[in-house]
Amino acid sequence: MGGIYDDRLLVKVVKSAVNHMPTASHELPYEGAKEMLLVDEVDNKEFLIDLFNAMYEELPAPKLKNKNK
């Protein structure tokens, strides 16, 4: 879904996130990573709930790790 990188909340670039934040800047969480969207409204609880709920259905299921390695 996203994460906190250098004191910035970044989320994956998915359609629902872009719809919620059409003017959000695209930033790199670290060198070599894919661009993510910067969330500016980190103090707005209702906005974050709406954003994460909208993104949830659009995100792929986590990949299962092979424990037999």
C-alpha contacts under 8 A as a table, 3 or more apart, distances in Angstrom:
res1	aa1	res2	aa2	distance
1	M	11	V	5.71
1	M	12	K	5.75
1	M	52	F	7.91
1	M	55	M	7.55
1	M	56	Y	7.71
1	M	59	L	7.12
2	G	9	L	7.39
2	G	10	L	5.45
2	G	11	V	3.93
2	G	12	K	5.61
2	G	36	M	7.93
3	G	9	L	5.82
3	G	10	L	5.57
3	G	11	V	6.48
4	I	7	D	6.07
4	I	8	R	5.31
4	I	9	L	4.56
4	I	10	L	6.18
5	Y	8	R	5.17
5	Y	9	L	6.54
5	Y	10	L	7.13
5	Y	29	P	5.66
5	Y	30	Y	7.74
6	D	29	P	7.87
8	R	38	L	6.96
8	R	39	V	7.58
9	L	38	L	6.05
9	L	39	V	5.54
9	L	40	D	7.75
9	L	42	V	7.42
10	L	27	E	7.87
10	L	29	P	7.25
10	L	36	M	5.71
10	L	37	L	5.28
10	L	38	L	4.70
10	L	39	V	5.91
11	V	17	A	7.72
11	V	36	M	5.49
11	V	37	L	5.23
11	V	38	L	6.74
11	V	39	V	7.25
12	K	17	A	7.61
12	K	35	E	7.73
12	K	36	M	5.00
12	K	37	L	6.27
13	V	17	A	6.43
13	V	18	V	6.72
13	V	35	E	7.40
13	V	36	M	5.49
13	V	37	L	5.97
14	V	17	A	5.42
14	V	18	V	6.31
14	V	55	M	7.25
14	V	58	E	7.30
14	V	59	L	7.82
15	K	18	V	5.17
15	K	19	N	6.13
16	S	19	N	5.01
16	S	20	H	6.25
16	S	51	L	7.66
16	S	54	A	5.90
16	S	55	M	5.62
16	S	58	E	7.52
17	A	20	H	5.10
17	A	21	M	6.07
17	A	37	L	7.92
17	A	51	L	6.45
17	A	54	A	7.43
17	A	55	M	6.27
18	V	21	M	5.04
18	V	22	P	5.08
18	V	24	A	7.59
18	V	37	L	7.98
19	N	22	P	5.53
20	H	51	L	6.54
21	M	24	A	5.32
21	M	39	V	7.88
24	A	37	L	6.04
24	A	38	L	5.88
24	A	39	V	6.93
24	A	40	D	7.78
25	S	37	L	5.86
25	S	38	L	5.68
26	H	35	E	5.79
26	H	36	M	5.43
26	H	37	L	4.77
26	H	38	L	6.33
27	E	35	E	5.23
27	E	36	M	5.38
27	E	37	L	6.19
27	E	38	L	6.55
28	L	31	E	6.80
28	L	33	A	6.20
28	L	34	K	6.35
28	L	35	E	4.73
28	L	36	M	6.10
29	P	33	A	6.50
29	P	34	K	7.76
29	P	35	E	7.15
29	P	36	M	7.02
30	Y	33	A	5.74
39	V	42	V	6.45
41	E	44	N	5.46
41	E	47	F	7.20
41	E	48	L	7.58
42	V	45	K	7.37
42	V	48	L	7.07
44	N	47	F	5.38
44	N	48	L	6.38
45	K	48	L	5.23
45	K	49	I	6.22
46	E	49	I	5.16
46	E	50	D	6.20
47	F	50	D	5.18
47	F	51	L	6.03
48	L	51	L	4.98
48	L	52	F	6.05
49	I	52	F	5.35
49	I	53	N	5.99
50	D	53	N	5.20
50	D	54	A	6.04
51	L	54	A	5.25
51	L	55	M	6.20
52	F	55	M	5.04
52	F	56	Y	5.96
53	N	56	Y	5.27
53	N	57	E	7.60
54	A	57	E	6.76
54	A	58	E	7.58
55	M	58	E	5.35
55	M	59	L	6.39
56	Y	59	L	5.62
57	E	60	P	7.99
66	N	69	K	6.37
